[in-house]
Amino acid sequence: MMNNITNEQKAKALAVLDKTNDSKLETHLNSCVRCGLCADSCMYYLTMKESKFIPARKVDLVSSIYRRYRTWQGAAFPKLFRARELNRETCDEMIDSLFGACTMCGRCVKHCSIGVDIPFVVKKGREMLAEMGMVPKTLQSTVDAAVNTGNNMAIPTEEFVDTIQWMEEELQDEMEDPKAGLFLDRTDKNVFYTVNPREPKFFPLSIAAMGKVFYAAGEDWTLSSKYYDVTNYGYFNGNNAEATQIARNLYDEIHKLNCKRLVLGECGHGSRAMRWEGPNYLKTKYDFDTITVVELIGEYIRGGRIKLDKTLNDKVVTIHDPCNLVRNGGLLDEIRFVVNAAAAHVVEMTPYGTDNFCCGGGGGALAMSEYNERRLKIGKVKADQITATGAQIVVTPCHNCVDQLTQINHTYNLGITIKTVAELVADALIIENGELKIGN
């Protein structure tokens, strides 16, 4: 149980309510009519059936503080206007509701009758908590690792380099070509590639798979041995200064290596944080091209730089749509173009695309071990979706989703295989006479 908040903490938190120049926060706080249509859109409410999990309740929680301190009616008649004090009880509820019961997936926005941006309001509530030093410790430790070491898992540079060199040897053996490589710290390349630290730590074969795709495409590319982390948990903990620092790591590194294109590895929130939020964090327009790896692979296929035989992936495949790449990122069609080019039998979940359910690990939930039981419990919604498809393989272009789906697979005994898009594509590359046949 935390101590009572100080006046200084309260002042910092309330200042967040004033840090908007376009009235967006005020508009959304005042727009929710508490109709409840958002309830059935939320995995937490569908699973637990408690009113505190209704998305509108989360909006009202932040709005009640706004009414108490930023409107004369709420200040004069707090009970009448449901205006709450920013005290220990309120903060405890905010932590549990805004951090522990929201993946910020945005599905509720699609089901809101007037389009209230609920994840935006939740994020502002998180910013208030961050100003008071009340971010859940496990999430904050993930951000601290990224700020202090350059990656969110605090992987030492030597360990990362050793992993890359090991996977490079495996790639060269598979391709029977010593020129095949996973290149580190090379300058003046076309592509600066980034990965989720979960890849070198737990899924190194996914790095090798993308290396195989780059080799097939004849790409001129590099990784950084220091700043390769595509993730940005500063987007989730509400500390914009830390989010800015993490974004700056990649921004400075691509300039240091003098590369033309920043290619964001398979991570939904990382792609959003760097591609769309990054220029706002850094207050600058990028002078380099920024795309996701899914879009890059799509370019390779359309341009004939790689050729695929979809019959090499003949098991039933379904797609999990990462929230920040599809509902909030516009890649619904591009993901399907690539997956359908690489797999012979693709079936959709119900619902899918922009209406798909979150994996359950978004919003920083995967990093917060104190909410593991709740996270896996809501994962039953996704487990049921997968089971209904009859698919043997679930493909998703997000390593956070891969990790959550892996845990769901184990928890609910689904018996499926989970792959990234790069892994699926690598498995479909056409190889003749021991050599990859690269398109003209």
N, C-alpha and C positions, 0 to 999 in steps of 0.2 A: 504494500500500500504506500503510495507516495505521500509526501508531506503537503501541507497547504501551499498554494502557489503564492509567490511574492508579488508585490505591486509592480516590480520591474518586469517580471515574467508576464504579468497580465498586460502591461503597456506594450510590450513587444508583440504579443499575440494579437491584440486589438489593432495594432498598426497595420497588420496584414489586410484588414478590412478596408483600409484607406489606400492601398497600393495599387489601385487600378485607375487608369486614365481614360478608359473607354466605357465605363459604367457596366461592363459585362457582369461582374459579380453581383452588383446591386440589382441588375435586371433579373438574373436567374434566382436570386434569393427571394425576390418579390413576386416571381411568376408562378411558383408551385402552388396549386390549389388543393393539394392533398387528396386527389380523387382516388388514388390507389391503383390506377391502371398499370403502374410500373411493378406492382408486387409480383405477378407471375412471370415477369421477365428475369427475375433475380434468382440465381442458384441457391443463395443462402435462404431466402424466404421459401422457395419451393421445397427445400430439404427440411428446414426446421419449423416452418409454419408459425413463427413468432413475429408479432407486429414490429418488433424493433429491427428486424431485418428488411423491412420494406424500404426501398431506395428513398422514397419521399420522406421517411423519418430521418434519414441522414441529412437531407437538405434542411429539414426543419430544425435539426440540432444546431447546425451552423447558423441558420437564419434567426433562431431564437437569441443567440448571442448578439447578432447584428441588431436586432430589435431592441435589446436591452441597453446597448451602449451607443447606438448610432441613430436612434429615432426618439423623439421627445415623448411619443405615446408609450413606448416600451419602458422608457426611463421613469415616467410618471405613474404608469399603471402596469407593472410587469405581469401580474397574474392575469389581468384581462387580456393582454396581448401575447401571452405565453412567452414572455421574455425572461431568459434564464441568466442567472449569475454565472460568471466564469470562475467557478470554484473547483475544489478537488473532485467533487461528485460529477460535475459536468465534464471535467477533463478525463476522468476515468471512463465515462461513457463514450466520449469522443475517441479515445484510444481503441476501445473494444469495437466500436462501430465503424470508424473511418479507416483504421488500419486492419483490424481483425475480422471484418465482415464485409469487405468490398475489394474486388479485384480491379476496379476502375475499368471494367471491360466495355462499358458504354451501351450494353444491350438495353438497359432501361431507357435510354434516350430515344431509341427507336419506338418504344412502346408508350412514350409520354405524349399525352394529347396535345401539349403545347411546346414540346421540344426543349424542356429544361435540361441544360448540360450538367447532369448530376455528377459525373466524374470530375468536372471542373470545380464544382462546389466542394466535393470531397477532398480534392487536392488542396484547395484553399484552407480547409479545416486542418489538413495535415501540415500545411505551412505554419499555421498557428501553433500547433503542437511542437513542431520543430523549433520555433522561436523560443518555446518554453523548455526545450531540452527533454521532450517527452516522446521521442521516437522509440518504438520498441528496440531493445538492445540488439537483438539479432539482426534486424534490418540495418541499424546504424553501424554495426560492426562490418557489414558487407560494404557499405559506403566508405567507411574508414579505410578498409583494405584497398579499395580502388584509388582513393586519394593518396594514400601513403606509399603504395607499392606499384601502382599503374594498372592493376587488375583486381577484380572483385574477390578473387580467391587467394590473393597474396602468394601467387606462384613465383618462386625465385626465377630470375632470368636464366640462370644456368639450367634449371630443371626444364623450363620451356624450350630452350635451345636443344637440350638433349632429346626431348620428345620429338621436336621437329626433325632433327637429324636422323633419328630412328625411323620415323615415318617416311622420310625421304629415301632411305635405303630400301624400305619395303616397296615404295613406288618404283624405284629404279629396277628392282628385281621383277616386279610384275610387268613393267613395260619393256623389260630387257633392253633398257637404254640408259646409260650412265648420265645422259644429258637431262633426263627427267628430274625435276627437283621441286623442293619446297623452299623457296628462296627467302633469305633473311637480309634485311637492311641494305637492299640494293637501291641505288638512286636512279632518277630519271626514267622510271618505268611508267607504263601506261596505267597499271592498276595497283593501288595500295589496298590490300585485302585485310579484313578484320575478322576476328573470331570471338565466340563466346568462350571465356576461360573454362567452362565445363568441357569443352572439346579437348584441349590438351590434358586436362585432369582426368576425365572419365570417358570421353568419346574420341580418342585420337584418330580412329578410322574415318571419321567424318572430315577431318582435315585432309587426310590422304585422298578421300573421294573427290574433294574439290580440286586437289592438286592434279588428279587424273583428268578432270574436266578442263582445267587450265592447259594441261599438256596437250590434250586432244585439240583444243582451240588454238594452239600456238600462241598463247597469251604471254605478254611481256609484263610480269607482275612481281610483287614482293610483299612480304610480311615485315613488320617491325618486331625486333626481339624485345622491345621495352613496352611500347604502347600499341597493343594489338586488340585491346578489349573493346568490343562493340557495345557492351552493356553500359547502362547508366542508371544505377539504383538511386542516384540523387534525384531522378525524376519522380521516384516513389516516396522517398523519405520526407519530401517537402522542404529540403534545404537547397534553395536555388544557387547559393554560392558554391556548394559542393557539386551540384549538377553542372554548373558552369566550368569548374575546374576539370571535371572528367571529360566534358566535351572539348575543352581546350587541349587536352592531351592528344587527341586525334588530329585536331586542327593544326597544332604546331608540328606534329610528327609528319603529316603528309607534306607540309612545306619543307621540313628538314630533308626529307628524302626526295623532294621535288617530283612528285608523281602527279599524274593528270586526273585520275578518277579515284574517288573514295568508294570502295565497294563494301557495303555493310553486310556482314555475315548473317547467318540465319538466327535472328533474334528480333522479335516483334517490338518490344519496348525500346531496345537499343537503336533500332532503325528509326523509330519515331523521334526519340530523344535527340539523335544526332542530325537527322535529315530535316525535321520540321521545327523542333524546339531549339536545336543548336544555334541557328542564326540569331534567335531571340536571346538566348543565354549570353552569347558572345557579342551581341550587338554589332554584327557585321554580316555582309553578304559574302557567301562563299565564292572564292575565285577558282574553284575546282568543281568538277562534275560529281554528284553524289547519287548513287543508285543502290538498290538492294541486289543481292546475289541472284535472286529469282529473276529479276529483270535482265541481268547480265546473261544468265543462261538462256533466257528467251531470245536475246539478241543473237547468241551463238547458233541457236537452232534455226531461226529465221534466215540468218546470213549464211547458213551452210557450213559454219566453222566446226560444228560437230554433227555427227550423224548418229541416230539412235535406232535401235531395233526394239520396239515396245514388247515384242513377244519374249524377250529375255526376262521381262517382269510379267509373268503370266498368272500370278496370284491376284486375288481380288484386293483392290486397293481403295481405301477411302481417305478423304482429305480432312484434316482438322485445320480450320481457319484461325490463325492467330488474330486476336482482336485488333491489335495495333497495326497489322498488315492488311487486314481485309475490311472490317467494319470501320476502322479509323485510318486506313492507309490506301484504300483504293486498288488493292492488288488481286481482287477476286478472280477476274478473268485471266490475268497473267499467270497466277499459280496453276489454274486449270489448263491453260495452254501447255505449260511445261510438263505437268504431271501426265496429261493425256498423250503427250508425245513420247513419254518414257514408260508408260504402263498400258497393258492391253485391256484391262478390265477395271474401270474406275466407277465406283458407286458413291452417291452422295449421302451424307447424314441427313436426318430430319430433326430440326431445321438445319440449313447450312448457309454458307456465305455470310452476308451481313447480319443475318439473324441467328447465326450459330451461337451455341453456348461457349463460354470461356472454358479452357481446360480446368480452371479452378486454381491455377498457380500464379495468375497474373497479379499486378498491383503490388508486387513485393511479397506476396503471400508465401511463395516458395522459399524465401529467405527467413521467414519468421517462424522458427520452430515452436514457439509458444502456441501457435495456432495450427499445428500439424493435424491434430485430430479433426478439427473443423474443416480444414482444407481437404482432407481425404474423404470426409463425409459428403461434402458437396460434390466431390468428384464422381459420385455415383450417377449424377445426371449425365456426365460425359461418358461414363462406362456403359450406361444403358443405350445412349446414342450409337456408340461403336458396335455394341452387340447386335443391335437391330439391323445394321448394314450387312452383317455376315462377312465382313471384310477380314482378311488375314493380315493385311499390312495397313498401318495408319501412317500416312506421310504428313509432315508438317514442317514449314520453314522457320522453326523457332526452337532453340535449344532449351529455353525455359519450359516450353510446352512439352518437348521431348522428355524432360526430367519428370514433370508432373504426370504425363501419360504413362511413363515407365512405372511410377509408383502406383498409379491406378490399375495398370495391368497386373501388378503383383497383388495388390489389395483385393481386387475383385476377380482374380483368376481368369482373365480374359483370353489368355493364350495367343496374343497377337504379337506381331513384330512392328516396331516403331522405327521409322527412318526419316532422315531429313530429305529435302528435295535433292540436294547434291548427291546423296547416297543413292537415291533412286535413279537419277540420271547417269551416274557413274556405272551402275549395274547394267544400263541399257546401251552404253557406248559400243559401237560396232568395231569388232577386232577381227582382222583377217591375217592369217599367216604370222600370228604373234605380234602384229603391229596394229596400232590404232589407225584407221583410215580417216584422215582429216579432210573435211569438205573443202572445196576450193572457194 
